[in-house]
Amino acid sequence: MLFSVYSFVINAAGSASFQAWIYNPSIAASGGALAAITHQGSGNGYHIQGFFAQAALGSGNYLYGIKSSTYNSTALTTGRSYGVYGQAGNATSGYNYGIYGYILGTNNGAAVFGTTSGDVILSQKWAGYFKGNTKVEGTLWVNSTSYTSDEKFKTNISSLESSETISNILKINPVKYNLKQFEVYATGGDTLKVSNYYDESSQLFVKARFGVIAQELQKIYPDLVYTDGEGNLGVDYIELVPILIKAVQVQQRNIEALEKRINQLSGK
């Protein structure tokens, strides 16, 4: 064990920049791990860490820069659990990140990875990758969207029936609506807190919305309606697009047939 006159040190010479420095160069044959807790400080352009952890890569090993777990083998009905909890604020506007992920190097992976079913081999570099149901409460802003539609992922492929498509399209009831406000309940210690679910000043709540009623569509296209864990119904609007395309194709053929008939009658 090595000691320093200016900080708490284990297995290293230490540094005046850190209150504590722990280093183990022999934790793996190919590298080591270190953890450091730094002092509060001020400066211009310095990288000052509240806590810094690093693991050197080793062949065949599972390395964790920071590993945190809050788990009980028995499901509980009290308390809250946060594997990693990050807060940030009041630094330069635009540069406050509660959790920051940055993928380095040339190998594929994800800066932020979430899964409900274990590891996934990634075929490119992603800023974020989620395997499992993902829910966004609010407006999702994207520059472009792409949906998996490669033929190799599909089976039981068949064309839509023209007559059935037109008939079903006429049954769908498009509606205009606004979101309904409702209250949510949460406990903070021994206090029951009640708050509104939606921010009533947000565009999501203020603006009129357009869509269909899931219960109505379920009677026509049950495969386009999904149910979440609370029993709420959701509509896959993207899957309505091929149905609308088919309806337009059928109508266009009918229009062309009518035009041909009109031309024939006009010629006579």
C-alpha positions in Angstrom: 0.0 0.0 0.0 1.3 3.4 -1.0 0.4 6.5 1.0 0.4 10.2 0.0 0.7 13.2 2.3 -2.2 15.1 0.5 -4.9 12.5 -0.1 -6.2 9.1 0.8 -4.4 6.6 -1.5 -4.3 2.9 -2.1 -1.8 1.3 -4.5 -0.8 4.6 -6.2 1.3 7.6 -5.8 -1.7 9.8 -5.5 -2.7 13.2 -6.9 -3.4 16.5 -5.2 -6.5 16.8 -7.5 -8.3 14.0 -5.7 -9.5 13.5 -2.2 -9.3 9.7 -2.6 -7.5 7.5 -5.1 -7.9 3.7 -5.3 -6.0 1.7 -7.9 -5.5 -2.0 -8.5 -3.2 -2.7 -11.4 -3.5 -6.5 -11.1 -7.3 -6.9 -11.1 -7.0 -8.5 -14.5 -4.0 -9.7 -16.4 -4.5 -7.2 -19.2 -5.3 -4.1 -17.2 -6.5 -2.4 -14.0 -9.3 -0.4 -12.5 -9.3 2.8 -10.6 -11.8 5.0 -8.8 -11.4 8.5 -7.6 -13.5 11.0 -5.7 -12.4 14.6 -6.4 -12.6 17.8 -4.5 -14.9 20.7 -5.2 -13.1 23.3 -7.2 -13.3 26.1 -9.7 -11.5 26.9 -12.9 -11.8 27.5 -16.6 -12.0 24.5 -18.8 -11.0 21.9 -16.2 -12.6 18.5 -16.1 -13.6 18.1 -12.4 -15.3 14.8 -11.6 -17.4 14.2 -8.5 -16.6 10.5 -9.0 -14.5 8.9 -11.7 -14.3 5.2 -12.5 -12.3 3.5 -15.2 -11.7 -0.1 -16.2 -9.0 -1.1 -18.7 -10.2 -3.5 -21.4 -9.1 -7.1 -21.2 -9.7 -9.9 -23.7 -12.8 -12.0 -22.8 -13.6 -10.0 -19.7 -16.8 -8.1 -18.7 -15.7 -4.5 -17.8 -17.8 -1.9 -16.1 -16.7 1.7 -15.8 -19.5 2.1 -13.2 -21.8 -0.8 -12.1 -24.8 0.0 -10.0 -27.7 -2.3 -9.0 -30.7 -1.8 -6.7 -32.6 -5.1 -6.7 -34.5 -7.4 -4.3 -35.2 -11.0 -5.2 -38.7 -10.6 -3.7 -41.1 -8.1 -5.3 -41.9 -5.3 -2.8 -44.8 -2.9 -2.6 -42.9 0.0 -1.0 -39.9 2.1 -1.9 -38.4 3.1 -5.2 -35.4 1.8 -7.1 -33.0 3.7 -9.3 -30.1 1.7 -10.8 -28.5 5.0 -11.9 -30.0 8.4 -11.0 -28.6 11.5 -12.7 -29.3 15.1 -12.2 -27.8 18.2 -13.9 -28.6 21.8 -14.1 -27.6 25.5 -14.2 -24.4 25.0 -16.1 -24.0 26.8 -19.5 -27.5 26.7 -21.1 -27.7 23.8 -23.5 -25.0 21.8 -21.8 -26.8 20.1 -18.9 -27.1 16.3 -19.2 -28.5 14.2 -16.4 -26.9 11.1 -18.1 -24.4 11.4 -20.9 -23.4 8.5 -23.1 -20.6 8.7 -25.8 -19.5 5.6 -27.7 -15.8 5.6 -28.5 -13.6 3.6 -30.9 -14.4 1.9 -34.1 -16.3 -1.1 -33.0 -20.1 -1.2 -33.1 -22.2 -0.6 -30.0 -24.5 2.0 -28.4 -23.9 5.1 -26.2 -27.1 4.3 -24.3 -28.5 0.8 -24.3 -31.7 -0.5 -22.8 -33.1 -4.0 -22.8 -35.6 -6.2 -21.1 -34.2 -9.5 -22.5 -30.4 -9.4 -22.3 -27.5 -8.4 -24.6 -27.8 -7.8 -28.4 -25.1 -7.9 -31.0 -25.2 -4.5 -32.7 -24.3 -4.2 -36.4 -23.5 -0.5 -36.3 -22.9 2.4 -33.9 -26.0 3.8 -32.3 -26.5 6.8 -30.0 -29.3 4.9 -28.4 -30.6 1.4 -28.7 -33.6 -0.2 -27.0 -34.8 -3.8 -27.1 -38.2 -4.1 -25.6 -41.3 -2.0 -25.3 -40.4 1.7 -25.1 -42.8 4.4 -24.0 -42.5 8.2 -24.5 -44.8 10.4 -22.5 -44.8 13.6 -24.5 -43.8 14.8 -28.0 -41.1 12.8 -29.8 -39.1 14.9 -32.2 -37.3 13.2 -35.1 -35.7 14.3 -38.4 -36.6 11.0 -40.1 -38.1 7.7 -39.3 -37.4 4.2 -40.7 -39.4 1.1 -39.9 -38.1 -2.5 -40.3 -39.8 -3.8 -43.5 -37.3 -6.1 -45.1 -38.9 -9.1 -46.8 -36.6 -11.5 -44.9 -38.4 -10.7 -41.6 -41.8 -11.4 -43.0 -43.9 -14.6 -43.6 -47.5 -15.3 -44.7 -47.4 -12.5 -47.2 -50.5 -11.8 -49.1 -52.0 -8.8 -51.0 -54.9 -6.9 -49.6 -58.4 -7.6 -51.0 -59.6 -4.7 -53.1 -63.3 -4.9 -52.2 -62.6 -5.6 -48.5 -60.2 -2.7 -48.2 -62.6 -0.1 -49.7 -65.4 -1.5 -47.5 -63.3 -1.3 -44.3 -62.0 2.2 -45.1 -65.5 3.5 -45.3 -66.2 2.1 -41.8 -63.3 4.0 -40.2 -64.4 7.1 -38.3 -61.7 9.9 -38.3 -62.1 12.3 -35.4 -60.8 15.6 -34.1 -60.2 15.8 -30.3 -58.2 17.2 -27.4 -56.4 15.3 -24.7 -58.3 14.9 -21.5 -56.6 16.0 -18.3 -56.5 13.6 -15.4 -54.7 13.3 -12.0 -51.9 11.1 -10.9 -51.1 10.1 -7.4 -47.7 9.5 -5.9 -46.3 9.2 -2.4 -43.5 11.3 -1.1 -42.6 9.8 2.3 -45.9 9.8 4.3 -47.5 12.4 2.0 -49.8 11.6 -0.9 -49.1 13.9 -3.8 -51.7 14.7 -6.5 -50.7 16.3 -9.8 -51.9 16.7 -13.3 -50.7 14.2 -15.9 -50.3 16.7 -18.7 -48.7 20.1 -18.7 -51.6 22.2 -19.7 -49.4 24.9 -21.3 -47.7 22.3 -23.6 -48.5 22.1 -27.3 -49.3 18.4 -26.8 -52.2 19.4 -24.5 -53.3 22.7 -26.1 -53.4 21.7 -29.8 -56.3 19.8 -31.4 -55.4 16.3 -32.4 -56.6 14.0 -35.2 -57.0 10.3 -35.2 -59.4 7.4 -34.7 -61.0 5.8 -31.6 -59.1 2.6 -30.8 -62.2 0.8 -29.6 -63.9 1.5 -33.0 -60.9 0.5 -35.1 -60.5 -2.7 -33.1 -63.8 -3.9 -34.5 -62.6 -3.3 -38.1 -58.8 -4.0 -37.9 -58.1 -5.7 -34.6 -54.5 -6.4 -35.6 -53.8 -2.6 -35.6 -54.8 -2.1 -32.0 -52.5 -3.0 -29.0 -53.1 -3.1 -25.3 -50.5 -1.9 -22.7 -50.0 -3.2 -19.1 -52.7 -0.9 -17.7 -55.3 -2.0 -20.3 -55.1 1.2 -22.4 -55.6 0.7 -26.1 -53.1 2.1 -28.7 -53.3 2.3 -32.5 -50.5 1.5 -35.0 -51.2 4.4 -37.4 -48.2 3.4 -39.6 -49.9 0.1 -40.4 -52.9 2.1 -41.8 -50.7 3.5 -44.6 -50.7 0.3 -46.7 -54.4 0.0 -46.4 -54.8 3.6 -47.5 -52.4 3.0 -50.4 -54.5 0.0 -51.5 -57.7 2.1 -51.3 -56.2 4.8 -53.5 -55.0 2.2 -56.1 -58.5 0.8 -56.3 -60.1 4.2 -56.7 -57.6 5.2 -59.3 -58.4 2.1 -61.4 -62.1 2.9 -61.1 -61.5 6.4 -62.2 -59.5 5.3 -65.2 -62.2 2.8 -66.1 -64.8 5.5 -65.9 -62.7 7.9 -68.0 -62.3 5.2 -70.6 -66.0 4.6 -70.7 -66.8 8.3 -71.0 -64.4 8.7 -73.8 -65.9 5.8 -75.6 -69.4 7.2 -75.2 -68.2 10.7 -76.3 -66.6 9.2 -79.4 -69.9 7.6 -80.4 
